[in-house]
Amino acid sequence: MTGADVLLLALGAVAVGAGVLVVTTKHLVRAGLYLVVCLGALAGDFLVLSAELVAWVQVLIYVGAVVVLLLFAVMLTRAPIGASDDLDRPGWPAALIGGGTGLGLTVLLVDAYRWSTVALPAAGTAERLGEQIFQSWVLPFEVLSVLLLSALVGAIVLSRPDIGRAGPDAAPTADRPGVDVRTGGRR
């Protein structure tokens, strides 16, 4: 076992441990920070596997953008930051399903490869990766950008209590009688 193998296993253990902490913690902000650790460990795994471009994309897009978007959405929507009783559900169904899925995938992979070695293709270049991404995978990237934009707009709308309210505290409009639009006061 080489040093790269040990480092790969250690970073994988950190990623799995942080992933378990993401789904078991009752603090929403801590879950977001554990997600940063998990995604950072995955970026480290990509670096060990000599996929530097994928590692930096992982750091920039997932750690830098998605987690920040998650934390800002939590802050903008005024969600409870501390421990929440809504997150206190029995964990045995999820553990049973996750364990069964993991066991099934392990059996499937061991049966498929039977501990044989697989020859890896030659390392790709950034140019070849860019051609593949922007020729074959443009639509998923565009869909993801629209999804992230709609999540941000939704967080802003949810954080503004004055949007959609038509009570006496609402902003004056031209169609509401008795309100002077220029001054906001009664006529």
HELIX and SHEET records of a PDB file:
HELIX    1   1 GLY A    3  THR A   24  1                                  22    
HELIX    2   2 LEU A   28  VAL A   48  1                                  21    
HELIX    3   3 GLU A   52  VAL A   57  1                                   6    
HELIX    4   4 GLN A   58  VAL A   66  3                                   9    
HELIX    5   5 VAL A   67  LEU A   76  1                                  10    
HELIX    6   6 ASP A   85  LEU A   87  5                                   3    
HELIX    7   7 TRP A   92  TYR A  113  1                                  22    
HELIX    8   8 ALA A  126  SER A  136  1                                  11    
HELIX    9   9 VAL A  138  SER A  159  1                                  22    
END                                                                             
